[in-house]
Amino acid sequence: MLNPLLLMSLLIAFSPLPAVAAAQLTDLETRWLQAGQPVIAFARAQGLPIDIIVQPQDAPGAVPLALGYEGGRCKLVLSLRGNAQADSVLEGVPPARQGLMMEAMTAHEIGHCRRYAQGDWHALPRGFVEPRSRQRGKLAALAQELRETRREEGYADLVALAWMHGRHPGQYQDVLAWMRGVRAAGEAAGGGVGSSHATQGWLALADGAGAFDGAVSPFEQAQVLWRMGLSGDK
């Protein structure tokens, strides 16, 4: 699990951003935080314990936005300075739409937070019975770890899509297409269909009208499709 608690980290615990903290942020960091603010506000209203950590030192090669969990709290970590991945993850996205993708990425991480906070990390849905051949202990340790991580990524992708479907229905297909492109690029880079982030099976379930029911929370909406996708995930 990510360990975000570096001594030089700038902790932003409240919203809107405190004036002193905001003065220390770069324009790009401010854009990411503002884009994700609706998601963070929703998650906190749901009772999720979230701290926001901005890394003020260069972080080449780091995931631009990631989530850790420590002391019963989710740590949403932004690592943008000196980090080419902050640009590459949005490569090809028109500037006017980049905020949508930042918001979707924030919702993805909030999906992880929900799983941690509920004590469900790497756990199957209640009542879901996996075929004996796929049960824990039947796979090599590495294969099992990759599968469990992939399943968490699938759930988080669906939370992000459920959120975007409810909040930006007109741009939903654009977000879905972008997310598919990100996952396909990861597969082409050598991850393969069985990699820890190969969530294409769940993304396919999220395509088309009626994929999400806005009458319930994004977490509950994601759970329905996630469970469906688990049946075909090996």
Steps between C-alpha positions, in 0.01 A plus 500: 500500500610854427675676787426869440608641835824671396639767730488769235138435404251785502185376672173663393233368729208731441304651217488751352879521491654711778652822366847419635499150352361622168782754472752213503331306221592511134237587240487136390449376857222752550331381180510137612366581846223722367398238244476234769337718764138391429599136541690566822211702643259218419727236652545697820124551522472121485726478802819392327811618691712675236819704524654666194877495472690699238864401451703824466815319386562360152349155452618365161325178405241516777131445440361856474206424730502203737343382821651368820332389820652553841368541851144444386514788251527518122795702370436648156846580369577738215851465347526738206826691533779384274278212392456436127217256572283791606502609136505160331186374676307785334683486168260557212223636722395852394573755776130578537432135594797430720310604812249222430774239499654643818158474663463142380843408638406651835178297505705188421718558807193568714377157391818355652443705816152358539632144480771566757268685737236228482758230577434335163843534339570187292179343627231361271141627522294338769327193364727472195638147468797452272549173309727265691771516235530877545488516877786641704772244547445353155715764331867585524564787741585753226198405288275533803642842586455624143143372488402661830654833399331485158164443666546803724595706195188376322280609789667842518463551124127428533462745789664766284269423209189493718597840638564648157180346361296675767681833495603537134268279295570693181873429524473148638596324178807725467614403849435131436693512172792673671504246782498215248793662324697527823439133582581389144824698507597325822434163340700592190790610718538143619246456774291249305135410548574340835686799641408684817330784310333312214144607579362484146244235593336735747526798266305302238218455750486875555424576135146566386181645642385369833845398621455710811197575715525851639251424776781360718852617584790453256642239739183292483472546124857383456441197720234363263723503191807401697330185620395419143856541379643283777320200353718518188823612662767232537 
